[in-house]
Amino acid sequence: MLNKKLVVGMIATVGFMLSAAASAQVYVGGTVGKAHWNDDCKNVVSCSTNSNTYKLLGGYNIDKNFAVEASYFSLGTISATTSIAGANASADVKGTGFEVAGLYKYAFTPELNGFAKLGLASIKAEGSGAVAGVGAYNDSTTSTQPVFGFGASYQLTKELALRGEFETRKIKFNGDKEAVNNVSVGLQYSF
């Protein structure tokens, strides 16, 4: 009698787990976009604070309103040139990282979904520079920073969606911390 109850309980548990897995969706995607680094560029001859970005992502829909998502991203590279005591100097900083975020989703129509996200990102800022006649330097800083964002996805087919989003993160380098805002578009494929 006990064995029958145990077998029935195990079958019910396995059935419940399989139905939960069937209703949950795993998705992958990628985006490209533009980032704006909020650097003031004081006392420089030229400065570039906008850069090309990309992101590779994977997620899991917990239910129709909540998902968890992990991504690897590049915030691109910014650069500046100046003159120090008559010598030309240049510097570049690039940012890359990995993040995990929770998403809250809302369906406006069967095809159009909006989402807001909140998470943590491990961001590596790598800098290099040179002063003519003096030398060069390389340095990097890794920090954990919050990430906030919102966006929308539009279902093109049952599996394929167009995705657009705005995200903001802080990036830390040599004791300075500045915001980097990113706007991107891409595709998302659900399994």
N, C-alpha and C positions, 0 to 999 in steps of 0.2 A: 504494500500500500504506500509506504513512504517513498519507495523507488519510483512508483508511478507519478506521485505528486512532484518529485524532484525532476523527473523527465518532462512533465507537462510545464513546470516552472521554467526549466531551461529552454524549452521550445518557445514558450511565450516571450522570454527575455531575448532570445536570438531574433525572433520575429519582430519585436519592438525595435531592436537595434538596426535591423535591416530596413525597416520602414523609415526610421529616422535618417539613415544614411541615404536612402533613395530620395527623400524630400529635401535634403540639404544639397546645396550646390557648391562645388569648388570652381573657382575661376582664375584665369591668368590674364595678363594684359601688359601693355606697354604704352607709354605716352612720350611725346616730345613737346618742348615748349621754350619759353623765355623766362629767365629769372632776372630780377632787379635787386642788386645788393645795395642796401641803404648806407653807402659810404659817402662821406661828404667831399672827398677829393680836394681838401684844402692844400694850398701851396704846391700844386703839381702843374706841370706843363700840359699833359694830356691824361685823361682818365677814362676807362671803360668800365661801367658798373652794370652793364647788361650782358647776359651770356646765354648761349644755347644750353638746354637741359634735356635729360631723358630720365625715364624711370621704368623699371621692370617690376611687376607686381604679381602677387598671388593672394587669393582670399578664400574665405569660407563663409557662406551664408548660414548663420545660425538659425534664423527664421526669416520671415518676410521683412522685418524691420531692422534686424541687427546682423552685422558681419564683423569679422576680424580679418585684418589685411596686413601682409608684410611686403616690404618693397626695398629694392636697392635703387639708389638714385644718384645722379650727378647734377650738381648745381652750376656746373660750368666753371669758367675761369674769368676773373677780372684782372685788369692790368693798369699800371700807372707809370708815367715817366716824369722825371723832374731834373733839375740841375742843382747840385750841391757844391757850393764853392767853385763853380765853373766846370765841374765834372758832371757828365750825364749819368743818371741813375735810373734803373727800371726795376719794377717789382710785379710779380704775378701771384695771385692766390686762387686756388681751386678748391672746391668743396665736393665731397662724396660722402655717402652714408647709407645706413640701413635703418629702417624704422618698422615699428609695429604699432598699429592703430586700430581702434574700434570705430565702426561706422554705424550711424543711425540713418536708415533709409526711409523715404516716404514716396509712395507711388502717386504721381499726379494723374497719370493715365496708365492703361496697360503697357504702353511702350515707354513712357517717360518717367524716370525716377530721379529724385533729388537725394542728396546725401550730405551729411556733416560728419567730419571725422576729428578725432582727438587721439593723440598718441605720443610716443617717445621715439626720438631719433638719436642714434649714435653718429655724430658727424665728424669727419676728419677734414681739417683745413690744412692744406699744404701750400707753403709759400716759398718763393725763390726770388732772388734779386741780385743785382750787380751794380757796382759803382765803377765807372771807367777809371782804370789806373789804380784802383784800390783792391777790389776783389769781389767775390760772390758769396752768397749765403743761401742756405736751405733750412727750413724749419717746418714743423708740423704740430698741430694741436688737435687732440680728439676730446670731444665733450658730449655729454648727453643733454639734449634739449627737447622741449615740448614741440609738437607740430600740431597746427590747427588747419582745417581746410573745409571747403564745401565744394560741391559740384553736382553734375547731373550725368545720367547715362540714358541713351536712347536705343531701344532694341531695334536693330536692323533685321535680324532673324531671331529664331528661338535661342540660338547659342551666341550670336555675335551682337555686340553693342558698341556704339560710339560713346566715348567718355570724354568729358571736359571737366577741369577742376582748377581751383585756386588754392594754393597752400602757402603758409608762412611758417618759417622756422627762424631760430637764432643760430648764428654761427660764431664761434669763438676762435680767435687767433691772436696769439701774443698778448693776452690780457684784455683785448678789445672784444666786445660782443656787439654784433649788428644783425638786423633783421634781413632775411632774404625772402622775397615774395616771388612765387612761381606760378605762372599760368601755363597750362598744358592741355593738349588734346591727344587722343589715341583710341585704341581698340581694346575691348575686353571680350574674352571668350569663356563661356560657361560650359562645364561638362555635365 
